[in-house]
Amino acid sequence: MAEGVLHVTTATWEQEVLKADGLVLVDFWAAWCGPCRIIAPTVEELAGEYAGKLKVAKLNTDENPEIASRYKIMGIPTLIFFRKGEKADQIVGAVPKPQLKAKIDALLAS
């Protein structure tokens, strides 16, 4: 796992995501998912670029199906932004880095 990217599980979900201060980006992924592998380096780069402003976490949907089900994850990768324990926004699919940066900047500014 890259520096700045936290691996969360069902056991750590509430503490690391729902009770976190500030904005949290969770990358819902699976090992067999091609688009997940495509977007992973971008997510890792963003974790470094937004260190101190954005918490970045990854959740393996195969290993933590109850969390994926709770948030109605139908396709992966799905990136969900959380603020104060609530879902603030989401992006489905491997999107270009500028699109992700624009979304993060907008959420940080709001």
RAPETA-V552316 format. One record per backbone hydrogen bond with DSSP energy under -0.5 kcal/mol. CO is the residue of the C=O (numbers start at 1). NH is the residue of the N-H. If there is no record, write none. Layout:
BEGIN
CO | NH
CO | NH
END
This chain:
BEGIN
2 | 5
4 | 6
4 | 56
6 | 8
6 | 58
8 | 60
9 | 13
12 | 16
13 | 17
13 | 18
14 | 19
17 | 20
22 | 84
23 | 55
24 | 26
24 | 82
25 | 27
25 | 57
26 | 28
26 | 80
27 | 29
27 | 59
28 | 77
28 | 78
29 | 61
30 | 33
32 | 34
33 | 37
34 | 38
35 | 39
36 | 40
37 | 41
39 | 43
40 | 44
41 | 45
42 | 46
43 | 47
44 | 48
45 | 49
46 | 50
48 | 51
50 | 53
50 | 54
53 | 23
54 | 56
55 | 25
56 | 6
57 | 27
58 | 8
59 | 29
59 | 61
60 | 64
64 | 67
64 | 68
65 | 69
66 | 70
67 | 71
68 | 73
69 | 72
72 | 74
77 | 93
78 | 28
78 | 80
79 | 91
80 | 26
81 | 88
81 | 89
82 | 24
83 | 86
86 | 83
89 | 81
91 | 79
93 | 95
96 | 99
96 | 100
97 | 101
98 | 102
99 | 103
100 | 104
101 | 105
102 | 106
103 | 107
104 | 108
105 | 109
106 | 110
END
